[in-house]
Amino acid sequence: NFSAALQLFHVSVETNGDLSTALQLCKKGVAQDTSLSELHGAVDKVEKIISKLSEDDNAIIEQLSRSSELLTFLRDVVDEDLRNLIDAVEEHSEQFVNESTVSHLIEVKRYLQPLLKDNFDDDPEKFILKLQHYGELSIKNLPQKISDCSINFHSLK
């Protein structure tokens, strides 16, 4: 899931950083003439980095890895103010989308905006650091909100 999330944010693991090298080795495994000690070192490096992620961070990564259409949409509207959508939902008597889903979308976008705007210099560790800013934003139940937006994505468009 972590590799899938990295791909969705266009973060390459084909660079020369320690984590990138470790991820590449873990991906290739022993089938590519990798020694067990190299593989063990790579797994330790990845575990060390991943262990810094909270349960919420892991749940967010899990949801993001399943939300490619939502991320594409948010990337397209990253600089737009989505609060007008609440008014549109109220005007249409919530026929197509629930107002709470639009509120969730606004919060998800607020969280993802810095992630969507950054290229992370193809450094997965920079991605992890930026991902962890979630706690600073005080957005409760973010993984569930990402899931709600992803499930109701076509109604939000």
N, C-alpha and C positions, 0 to 999 in steps of 0.2 A: 504493500500500500504506500509506503514511503516513496519508493521509486516512481510509482504511478503519480503521486502528488507532485513530485519534482518535475516530471514530464509535463504535467498540466500547467505548471508555472514556467515552463521553458528553461528549467535549470538542468544543465547537462552534467552528467557524472563522468564525462569523457575528458575532464581536465586533470591537472597534475596535483591537486591538493590531496592531503592525507585521507580525508574522508572519501573523496572521489575515487582514489586508488583502491581504498578498502571496499567501497561499494562495487567497483568493477571486478575485483577479485572474488567477492562473494557471489556476484552474478555468474561469473565464469565457472567458479568451483574448481574441482580437481580435474575436470575433463580437459582443461587447457594447459596441461603440464604445470599446474600450480602445486607447489609442495604443501604438505599438510601444515607445516609451521607458518608458511605465508598465509594460508587460508585461516588458520587459527588467529594470527595477528590481525588479519583484516576483520574477522568476526568480532574480536575484542574491541577494535577501534570503532566499529559501527555500534556495538552494544554500549560503549562508553558514551557516545554522542546521543544515541537514542534514549539511553537511560535518563538523560536530562529532561526528557519530555514528560509532562504530567499526563495523567489519565485523560484529562480534557484535551490536551494537545494531540494525543493519539486518536481520540475520538474524532477530533476535527480533521486530522489527516485521513482517517477512514472515510468520513463523509465527503471530503473534498475529492478523494480518489474516485468516488462514484458520481461526481457532479460535473462532468466535463461540459455539458451544454450550458449549465448555469454559469460556469466560469467564463465560457466564451461570451455569453450575453453580458455579464458584468464587465468584462474587459472592454466591450463595445461602448458601455455607458459609464465607464469609470469616472469620468469628470462631470457627469450630469447629476442634477438634484432629483432624487427619486421620490421626494416627499409629496410631489404633485400627484403621484399615483394614488395616495390615500383619498384625495378629493375625487379623483375619477372613480374610485371604487364606491365611495359614498353616493355619488350621482347615479350610478347604475345599480343601486340597491344590492350590491354584492352578488349580482347574478352569476358572475363567472369566477370570481376570486374573493376569498375571505379577506377582510381588512387586516386581520392579524397576520396573514401571510405576507401582505405588503409591508407591514411593520417589521416582520422578520427579514424580509428582503433588504430593507433599509439598514438594519443592524448588521446583516451579513456583509453588505457592501461596505459599510463603515469599517468593519474588521478587515476585509480583504483588500480594500483600496491600496494600502501601502504594499501589499504583496503583489498586486496586479501591476503596479507601476514600476516595480524594481526589477532589474535583470539579474541581480545577485552575483554578477560577474561569474556566472556558472559555478558558484561555490555553494554546495549544499549546506554547509555550516552557517553561512549568512542567511540562507532561507530559514533554517531552524531558529536562529536568533530573532528574526523578524516575525516568525510564526508565534513565538512566545509572547508577543506584546498583547495577546488576547486578555491576559489577566489584568493589564493596565486599563482596559476599556470598560471593565465591569459589565460585560454582556453576559447575562445568565443563559444557560442552556444553549450555547451556540451550536454544538453539534446537531441538536434537534432542530434548530432553526434552519441550518443548512439543509438538513434532510427535508424539512417541510417545503422550502423553496425549490429544492431539486424535484420533489414529487409533483409540485404544482407549477413547475417551470413554464409549461405551455400556456397556462392561464395567465401567468404574469406577463408574458410577452405581449 
